[in-house]
């Protein structure tokens, strides 16, 4: 099985929307809305500061990982927020997530980012174990959010 890791393109959006449906089905804080996900993916793919990678197998997008850049006063420079990391269920456990995250980490280092961070569902033990095994540290911070308006 040959897996190609490459930058996402506009033609990949529909497949990535499906992957986000899988991801959001296990995350209690997010509601799957294909139109919103299409808009967000188009903005990310069109951004020169951010990065979206896909994993492709035999022409099918089977995984994705995105990172958005931010400026951190704590770090005194650019950092990245890993927003979406998901692999199609039937391809889990084959090293694809490891490869996607590794490529995102390399891109971030090459882009001069000093830290990556992400949010993971506190009940998603497989994901937490995945990140633990790759050297990600759990922090004492608690994620908070405030919705300002409906984006429809």
HELIX and SHEET records of a PDB file:
HELIX    1   1 UNK A   10  UNK A   12  5                                   3    
HELIX    2   2 UNK A   13  UNK A   24  1                                  12    
HELIX    3   3 UNK A   34  UNK A   46  1                                  13    
HELIX    4   4 UNK A   89  UNK A   91  5                                   3    
HELIX    5   5 UNK A   96  UNK A  110  1                                  15    
HELIX    6   6 UNK A  125  UNK A  133  1                                   9    
SHEET    1   A 5 UNK A   3  UNK A   7  0                                        
SHEET    2   A 5 UNK A  51  UNK A  57 -1                                        
SHEET    3   A 5 UNK A  60  UNK A  72 -1                                        
SHEET    4   A 5 UNK A  77  UNK A  87 -1                                        
SHEET    5   A 5 UNK A 116  UNK A 118  1                                        
END                                                                             
